Amino acid sequence: MKPRHVPTIDRRYWTAITLLMYKRSIAISVYGYWLVIAVARTTGTAIGDWIAENKIFKLGLPLTTLLTGLAFLSVVLMWRNRAQRNPATI
C-alpha cells in the first residue's frame, strides 16, 4: 500500500470518526426506539384481545381490563419503591 492511500491520522480524523459514530448511534437509537414501541403496542393489543376473548379463560373485557390495570399498577409501585430505596442506581 502506498503512503498516499493512507489517511492522515490526526485530530481532524478522530473528530470526524467520532462524529460519524455519534450520528449513526443516534439514528440507530431512534429507529430502535420506534421499533420497540411498534412491537410492544402491537403485542400488547394482541395479547389483551386474546385474553379478553379467549374461550378457555372466559374472563371478558371488564375483568381483563381490571387485571391488566392491576398488573400495571403493581409494576409502577414496585418501580417507585425501588427508586426510593436506591435512588443512585436509577
N, C-alpha and C positions, 0 to 999 in steps of 0.2 A: 504494500500500500504506500502510495506516495504521500509525502507530508502535506501537500496541498489539499488532500481529501479529508484530512483530519481536522475537526473543528478546534478552534482555539478555546481551551477550557479556562475561562476566567470568570470574573464576577458577572458579566453580562450573560454568559452561557448558563450559569447556575440560576440566575434570576429568571431567565426565560423558561428553563426546565421547571422551576418551582411554580411559576405562574401557570404553565400549561397543565401541570398535575393538579393544581388547585382548581382550575377551571373544569377539568374533567371530573374531579371528585364532587364538585357542586352539581354538575349535570347528572352524574350517576345518583347522587343522593336525592335529587328532586324527582327523577324518574322512579327511583326505588320507593320513595315515599308514596307517590301516586299509585304505583303498582300494589303496594301493601294496602292502601286504602281501598282500592277497587276489589282486591281479593277478599279482604276482611268484610266489606259490606255485602258482597255477593254471597259469600259463605254464610254470614250471619243471617241473611234473609232466607237462604235455602234451608238452613237448619231450623230456624224459627217456624217457617211454614211446615216443614216436615213434622216437627214436634206437635204443632197445633192441629194438624190434620191426620196424624198417624192413627191407624185403626187398632194398633196394639196398645198404645198408652191411653187413648180416649180421654185426653185432658181437655181439649177445647181451647179456644183462643183466650178467654178470660183467665183461666188458671195458668196457661203457658205464659201469658204476659206477666202475671204476678210472680211466677217462679223465676223467669229471666230477670225481672226487675230486682228481686231479692238477691239473685246471684251478682248482679251488677253492683248493688248497694254494698254487699259484703266485700267485694273487691276494693271498692272505694274506701271503705272503713279500714280494711287491712292495710291499704297503702298509706292512709293517714296515720295510723298507729305506728307504722314503720318509720315514717318521716319524723314523728315526734320522738321516738326512741333514739334514732341515729340520724340527725339532720346533716351530718357531714358527708354521708355517702350518697345523698340524692342530689 
